Amino acid sequence: MINILYEDNHLLIVEKPVNMLVQEDNTKDVDLLTLLKKYRKEKENKPGNVYLGLVHRLDRVVGGVMVFAKTSKAAGRLSEQVRKNELKKTYYAVVCGNLKQSGHLENYLLKNEKTNTSFVSKEGKLSILDYEVLENKNNLTLVKISLQTGRHHQIRVQFSSLGYPLYGDAKYNKNYQKGEQIALFAKSLTFMHPTTKEEMTFTLDLPKRYPYTIFDNKK
C-alpha cells in the first residue's frame, strides 16, 4: 500500500516507493500513477476514468515525497510553480569519497535517448543545484541537495562529473557493486497550495538502510 502523506480536494501527497515507476512505460511494470488512480477511484467511488495530474517525476530507483494534482486547475498551477522554480525539492544523497566543502554546481547536461543516460555537454541544458555537506564517514559523504533545475538524472550526473558518484548508482558509478541500492532520496517538498495559496512542506525520514544508517546528522 502506498504511504499517503496528505490529501484534499485538489492534492494528493505520497511517498513514492523505491524501484517503482512513476508512470507506465514499455516494461508494463506496476507504476505509481496507475495505483493512485485506482486508489482514488475506489475511495471516492468514481465511475469511469479518474483524473490525476503528474507535475514532476522521480527516477524509478529513487524514492521519496511526490505531489499529484486531483484537478486540471491544480495541475496547471503546480506545473507553473515547477516552471518558475517555486516548487522546492530537497534531496539527500550519499556520495562516494570524502567531499569536504558545500557548494554550487552548474553544468550543461544532454540526454542520450538511446541509452537513457545524460552527460555533460556544451549542447545540453543548464543544470543547477546547491549542496550542503552534512557528514563524512567511511569514505562516504552525506549531502543535502537543493535542486534548482530538474534535468534527467541531474543529481547523479553532476556529482559523478565532480568525481563523487552516488553510492549504488548503477549508471554513473564505475565502482557500483551488484545488489547495491542507490543512495538518493527525495526528502522534502515545499510549494504553494494551488487554491488556498498556503505554503506547504512535506518531509520524510531517510530510509532505514545502509548507507544512510551510518550517519548521525540526518536533519
PAMARDREN-244288 format. One record per residue (C-alpha): residue number from 1; x, y, z. Coordinates in steps of 0.02 Angstrom, whole numbers, plus 50000, padded with zeros to 5 digits. Example, Ala and Ser with C-alpha at 12.3 -4.5 7.8 and 13.67 -1.06 7.14 Angstrom:
BEGIN
{k 1&px 50615&py 49775&pz 50390}
{k 2&px 50684&py 49947&pz 50357}
This chain:
BEGIN
{k 1&px 50000&py 50000&pz 50000}
{k 2&px 50063&py 50173&pz 49956}
{k 3&px 50100&py 50289&pz 50102}
{k 4&px 49978&py 50436&pz 50085}
{k 5&px 50050&py 50590&pz 50172}
{k 6&px 49908&py 50712&pz 50138}
{k 7&px 49758&py 50737&pz 50026}
{k 8&px 49616&py 50859&pz 49998}
{k 9&px 49503&py 50901&pz 49851}
{k 10&px 49649&py 50967&pz 49749}
{k 11&px 49806&py 50873&pz 49802}
{k 12&px 49873&py 50700&pz 49839}
{k 13&px 50044&py 50693&pz 49925}
{k 14&px 50126&py 50522&pz 49936}
{k 15&px 50288&py 50430&pz 49967}
{k 16&px 50349&py 50352&pz 49806}
{k 17&px 50421&py 50180&pz 49841}
{k 18&px 50599&py 50141&pz 49785}
{k 19&px 50612&py 50045&pz 49620}
{k 20&px 50435&py 50088&pz 49564}
{k 21&px 50397&py 50179&pz 49402}
{k 22&px 50307&py 50345&pz 49417}
{k 23&px 50218&py 50318&pz 49253}
{k 24&px 50190&py 50164&pz 49144}
{k 25&px 50324&py 50125&pz 49016}
{k 26&px 50353&py 49984&pz 48892}
{k 27&px 50403&py 49865&pz 49031}
{k 28&px 50220&py 49865&pz 49090}
{k 29&px 50284&py 49854&pz 49269}
{k 30&px 50175&py 49920&pz 49411}
{k 31&px 50178&py 50111&pz 49414}
{k 32&px 50131&py 50238&pz 49546}
{k 33&px 50012&py 50341&pz 49439}
{k 34&px 49904&py 50190&pz 49397}
{k 35&px 49900&py 50133&pz 49579}
{k 36&px 49849&py 50306&pz 49640}
{k 37&px 49711&py 50321&pz 49509}
{k 38&px 49644&py 50154&pz 49568}
{k 39&px 49655&py 50212&pz 49749}
{k 40&px 49557&py 50370&pz 49707}
{k 41&px 49428&py 50279&pz 49603}
{k 42&px 49392&py 50155&pz 49746}
{k 43&px 49397&py 50282&pz 49888}
{k 44&px 49286&py 50410&pz 49801}
{k 45&px 49178&py 50279&pz 49715}
{k 46&px 49202&py 50363&pz 49547}
{k 47&px 49133&py 50286&pz 49385}
{k 48&px 49245&py 50279&pz 49232}
{k 49&px 49419&py 50352&pz 49224}
{k 50&px 49483&py 50467&pz 49361}
{k 51&px 49597&py 50616&pz 49338}
{k 52&px 49767&py 50629&pz 49421}
{k 53&px 49892&py 50756&pz 49358}
{k 54&px 50078&py 50716&pz 49355}
{k 55&px 50176&py 50878&pz 49384}
{k 56&px 50351&py 50812&pz 49423}
{k 57&px 50445&py 50647&pz 49420}
{k 58&px 50570&py 50539&pz 49512}
{k 59&px 50685&py 50410&pz 49435}
{k 60&px 50624&py 50231&pz 49455}
{k 61&px 50766&py 50189&pz 49577}
{k 62&px 50733&py 50343&pz 49686}
{k 63&px 50603&py 50351&pz 49825}
{k 64&px 50530&py 50499&pz 49917}
{k 65&px 50394&py 50630&pz 49926}
{k 66&px 50288&py 50674&pz 49773}
{k 67&px 50137&py 50784&pz 49741}
{k 68&px 49997&py 50741&pz 49618}
{k 69&px 49853&py 50853&pz 49564}
{k 70&px 49672&py 50797&pz 49578}
{k 71&px 49607&py 50931&pz 49459}
{k 72&px 49672&py 51004&pz 49297}
{k 73&px 49669&py 51178&pz 49375}
{k 74&px 49780&py 51118&pz 49518}
{k 75&px 49895&py 51031&pz 49393}
{k 76&px 49913&py 51190&pz 49292}
{k 77&px 49955&py 51296&pz 49443}
{k 78&px 50079&py 51169&pz 49513}
{k 79&px 50161&py 51149&pz 49343}
{k 80&px 50182&py 51338&pz 49337}
{k 81&px 50270&py 51331&pz 49506}
{k 82&px 50385&py 51196&pz 49437}
{k 83&px 50422&py 51305&pz 49284}
{k 84&px 50463&py 51456&pz 49393}
{k 85&px 50566&py 51351&pz 49515}
{k 86&px 50443&py 51392&pz 49655}
{k 87&px 50414&py 51209&pz 49696}
{k 88&px 50564&py 51172&pz 49807}
{k 89&px 50636&py 50996&pz 49809}
{k 90&px 50764&py 50940&pz 49937}
{k 91&px 50858&py 50776&pz 49913}
{k 92&px 50980&py 50683&pz 50024}
{k 93&px 51116&py 50579&pz 49942}
{k 94&px 51267&py 50479&pz 49995}
{k 95&px 51415&py 50505&pz 49879}
{k 96&px 51575&py 50404&pz 49870}
{k 97&px 51729&py 50492&pz 49937}
{k 98&px 51759&py 50625&pz 50069}
{k 99&px 51678&py 50780&pz 49998}
{k 100&px 51734&py 50919&pz 50114}
{k 101&px 51651&py 51081&pz 50062}
{k 102&px 51472&py 51128&pz 50025}
{k 103&px 51449&py 51205&pz 49853}
{k 104&px 51354&py 51256&pz 49698}
{k 105&px 51357&py 51156&pz 49536}
{k 106&px 51316&py 51219&pz 49361}
{k 107&px 51334&py 51106&pz 49210}
{k 108&px 51256&py 51088&pz 49039}
{k 109&px 51179&py 50915&pz 49026}
{k 110&px 51124&py 50825&pz 48869}
{k 111&px 51014&py 50669&pz 48869}
{k 112&px 51056&py 50519&pz 48760}
{k 113&px 50885&py 50448&pz 48717}
{k 114&px 50956&py 50282&pz 48656}
{k 115&px 51046&py 50240&pz 48818}
{k 116&px 50928&py 50338&pz 48935}
{k 117&px 51079&py 50424&pz 49013}
{k 118&px 51138&py 50605&pz 49022}
{k 119&px 51311&py 50681&pz 49009}
{k 120&px 51398&py 50850&pz 49019}
{k 121&px 51395&py 50938&pz 48851}
{k 122&px 51401&py 51117&pz 48788}
{k 123&px 51247&py 51073&pz 48685}
{k 124&px 51149&py 51025&pz 48841}
{k 125&px 51028&py 51116&pz 48955}
{k 126&px 51087&py 51221&pz 49102}
{k 127&px 51077&py 51116&pz 49261}
{k 128&px 51096&py 51197&pz 49432}
{k 129&px 51098&py 51132&pz 49610}
{k 130&px 51164&py 51183&pz 49781}
{k 131&px 51226&py 51057&pz 49907}
{k 132&px 51273&py 51055&pz 50090}
{k 133&px 51397&py 50929&pz 50159}
{k 134&px 51320&py 50857&pz 50318}
{k 135&px 51441&py 50720&pz 50370}
{k 136&px 51590&py 50614&pz 50314}
{k 137&px 51610&py 50433&pz 50369}
{k 138&px 51695&py 50277&pz 50299}
{k 139&px 51747&py 50368&pz 50140}
{k 140&px 51565&py 50415&pz 50108}
{k 141&px 51481&py 50586&pz 50121}
{k 142&px 51301&py 50629&pz 50164}
{k 143&px 51244&py 50782&pz 50066}
{k 144&px 51085&py 50886&pz 50067}
{k 145&px 51039&py 50947&pz 49893}
{k 146&px 50927&py 51090&pz 49838}
{k 147&px 50881&py 51065&pz 49657}
{k 148&px 50864&py 51224&pz 49554}
{k 149&px 50826&py 51137&pz 49389}
{k 150&px 50751&py 50967&pz 49355}
{k 151&px 50854&py 50885&pz 49218}
{k 152&px 50860&py 50700&pz 49177}
{k 153&px 50972&py 50611&pz 49305}
{k 154&px 51038&py 50782&pz 49354}
{k 155&px 51099&py 50747&pz 49531}
{k 156&px 51177&py 50582&pz 49480}
{k 157&px 51271&py 50655&pz 49331}
{k 158&px 51330&py 50814&pz 49416}
{k 159&px 51406&py 50726&pz 49566}
{k 160&px 51483&py 50592&pz 49456}
{k 161&px 51561&py 50729&pz 49348}
{k 162&px 51627&py 50810&pz 49508}
{k 163&px 51717&py 50647&pz 49550}
{k 164&px 51597&py 50596&pz 49689}
{k 165&px 51472&py 50474&pz 49612}
{k 166&px 51320&py 50420&pz 49712}
{k 167&px 51333&py 50261&pz 49813}
{k 168&px 51241&py 50120&pz 49724}
{k 169&px 51219&py 50212&pz 49559}
{k 170&px 51223&py 50076&pz 49426}
{k 171&px 51230&py 50201&pz 49281}
{k 172&px 51359&py 50330&pz 49336}
{k 173&px 51468&py 50248&pz 49470}
{k 174&px 51605&py 50140&pz 49393}
{k 175&px 51632&py 50055&pz 49562}
{k 176&px 51450&py 50002&pz 49577}
{k 177&px 51428&py 49831&pz 49656}
{k 178&px 51282&py 49720&pz 49603}
{k 179&px 51143&py 49724&pz 49731}
{k 180&px 51178&py 49900&pz 49796}
{k 181&px 51029&py 50019&pz 49806}
{k 182&px 51060&py 50198&pz 49751}
{k 183&px 51075&py 50318&pz 49899}
{k 184&px 50966&py 50459&pz 49834}
{k 185&px 50804&py 50508&pz 49919}
{k 186&px 50678&py 50648&pz 49890}
{k 187&px 50663&py 50702&pz 50072}
{k 188&px 50554&py 50857&pz 50065}
{k 189&px 50443&py 50959&pz 49952}
{k 190&px 50384&py 51139&pz 49978}
{k 191&px 50255&py 51226&pz 49868}
{k 192&px 50107&py 51344&pz 49871}
{k 193&px 49936&py 51262&pz 49882}
{k 194&px 49854&py 51290&pz 49711}
{k 195&px 49692&py 51363&pz 49783}
{k 196&px 49723&py 51422&pz 49962}
{k 197&px 49896&py 51494&pz 49919}
{k 198&px 49960&py 51425&pz 50085}
{k 199&px 50142&py 51368&pz 50087}
{k 200&px 50150&py 51181&pz 50120}
{k 201&px 50300&py 51073&pz 50164}
{k 202&px 50306&py 50884&pz 50172}
{k 203&px 50456&py 50792&pz 50242}
{k 204&px 50502&py 50608&pz 50257}
{k 205&px 50630&py 50518&pz 50364}
{k 206&px 50776&py 50440&pz 50271}
{k 207&px 50760&py 50253&pz 50236}
{k 208&px 50825&py 50142&pz 50375}
{k 209&px 50955&py 50054&pz 50269}
{k 210&px 51140&py 50064&pz 50228}
{k 211&px 51224&py 50183&pz 50195}
{k 212&px 51104&py 50312&pz 50270}
{k 213&px 51110&py 50221&pz 50438}
{k 214&px 51297&py 50253&pz 50466}
{k 215&px 51269&py 50441&pz 50479}
{k 216&px 51216&py 50537&pz 50635}
{k 217&px 51171&py 50703&pz 50550}
{k 218&px 51011&py 50668&pz 50455}
{k 219&px 50918&py 50832&pz 50480}
